[in-house]
Amino acid sequence: MVVLDILVPDEGNSSGNFQDTEPVSSSPSLLSRLNVPVTTSLNVLETFHSPTTTRESSNESSPEMVRLVVSLSQRRVALYRGDSREAEYPVGIGQTGWETPTGAFEVVETQKYPTWKHPLTGEKIPPGPGNPLGDRWIGFWTDGRVYIGFHGTADEASIGAAASHGCLRLSNAHIRELFEQVQPGTPVIVHP
C-alpha cells in the first residue's frame, strides 16, 4: 500500500481544480479508515514518449511541451521542454511502505505557501519554516481525497533519501524553479 500526502489546497494560493482544501500527510491506518484504494503502479507509460522521440513521430509532442520525468532509482526529476532536458534536480522519494507510485500522470494542482494538516491530530501548520511541505506544492496524483506531488522541504538531508510518505521532496530553491515551469496538465512520468 502506498501512503500519500493528502492535499487540500488553499483556494487563495492555488491553481487547479481543488477547492477549500489543505495538504495533509497520511498513513496506512488513515487510508484504511478512509477506505481509499491506492495503486502503486500504472501500466500506461507507453502513452508518453521518451525524451529522444522526435516531433514527427508523435502528434502529442511539440517543441515547447514541458514534461517532468522522475527516476525513483536515481532519485532525480528532469524537466524537459520538447526533446531538450532543461534542468534536473535531486528528490527525496517515498520510504518503504509509503512508496511513490509509478506511472504516467499530469499536474493537477499547484499551490504557493501550502498549509499542512496532521492527518491524525488535525493540527495545522501554516506556511513558514516549520511547514513540512516547504513553500511550493505541485500535485500530480489524486483519487479525489488523497493527493501526492512534489513539494519543498527545509529538511534538505532527506533529499536523495527514501524518507517521504509518497511525495517527491526537493529543496525549496529547486521547487521554486520547477514550480515556475509547470501548470495543471503538465505530464509527469514516474519510472521505478
N, C-alpha and C positions, 0 to 999 in steps of 0.2 A: 504494500500500500504506500502511496506517495502522500506525504503531508505537505500541504501548500500554504502559502500566505493567503489569507482571505483579504481581499481588497474591497474596501468600501470607501470610494473616493469622496473627497470634499467637493461639493458642487462648485464652489468658487475658485478652486485651484486646479481643476482638471479639464481635460477634453476627452471626448469619447461618449459612450452610451450609458455609463453608470451614473446613478443619481443618489445623492444623500447617503454616501457610504464611506467607510474608512478602511485602511489596510489593517488586517488582523492576522497574526501568526496562528496557525492551527496545529493540532496534534492528532495522532491517530485516534485517541479516545474522543476528541472533539468531533472529528469527522464521522466516527461511527455513531455518535449521538445525533448528528445531523442527518444521518442516513444518506451520505453523499458518496456515489460511486466515483472512484478515482482510477484513471488509467495511467500506466507508466510508459506506454509506448504506442505510437500511432504508426501504422504502416502506410503512410501517404507521402513519404519523401520523394517518390518518383514524380510527383506533380510539380516539384520545383527543379530548376536547372542548376547544374554545378556552375561555379564561378567561371569556368572556361567555355561554357556554351556561348555560341555567337548569336547575335540578334536574328540572323537569317534562319536559324534552326528553331526559333520559337516566336510566336506572336505575343506571348506573355511578357517577354523581356524587352526592355528598352534601354538605351544608353544611360538614362537618368534614373532608372529604377533602383531604389535603395532597398537593401535587404540585410538582415543580420544572420550570420551563420555561427552557431555555437559548437565547439568541440568539447564535450564533457571530459574526455580522456586527457585532452591537452589543457583543459580549464582556461579556455580563451573564447572570446567572441570577436568576430571580424565584421566590419561594416563594409559592404560592397555597394558601389554605385555602378550599375551596369555590370561589366565584366572586371572592373578595376577594384582591387582591395584598397580602400582609403584609410582604414585605421584598424587596429587590433588591440584588445585590452585583456588583461588577466581577469578572471572571475572566480569567485567562490561558488561552489555548487552544493546541491543537496547532500546531506550526510546519509549514512547507512540507515535505512528505514524511512527516510524522508527524501528519496531520490528525486532529482529533477526529471520531469517527463521528457521523452524524446519524441520527435515528430516534426510535422510542418504546421506552423501556427501563423498568426498575424497579430500585430499590436492592436489591442482592443481599447486601450485607455492609457493616457499619460497624466501625470499629476506632479505639480511642484509643491514642495513642503507638505508631504503627507503626514497625517496623524496616525499613530499606531495604536491599536486597541488590543490589550491582552485577551487571548481567546477564552481563558478560564475565569479570570477575575473581573474582566470588563474595564480594567484600568486603562485610561487613555494617556498616551504620551504625546504631547504636542510637538510640532516641529521644533527643532533645536538640536544641540549637541548630544542629548541623551536619547534621541529617537533612533531606534534600530534600523529604520528604513532610509536614513540619510535625508537628503533634501530633494530627491527626484525618484519617481516611480514610473516604470514602463511595463504595463500589464499585457501579457500575451496569451494567457490561458484562463478560461473560466467555464464553470458549468452553471453560472448564474448566481451561485452562492459562494463558491471558493475561487480564489484568484491567485495566480502566480505571475512573476515577472522579474525584471531587472530592477535593482534598487541600489542606492548608495549605502555606504556604511562608514562610521567613524572607526570601526574595528578593522583597520587595514591588515592586521595579522591574519584575518580569516580569508582574505583574498588569495586564491590559489589553493585553498583547502576545501575539503568536503565538510562544511560546517553549517550550512543553512537548513531551513525547513522546506527546501524545494526550489527556492528562488535563486537567482543569479546575482551575486553581490559584486559591486565594483566600488572603487574609491569614489568619493564624492566628486573629485575633479573629473574622473573618467565618465561617470554617469551624466554629469552636466554636458560634456561634449557629445555623448551619444544621444541624449535627450533632444538636442537641437537638430539632429539629423533624421529623426523618425516622426511618424504621425500614425494615428489609427489607420490600419490597413497595410502597414509595412510588414512584409513577410519576415518571419522568424523561423529558422530551421535549426533544430537541436539534434545533433548527432551524438551517439554514445561516446 
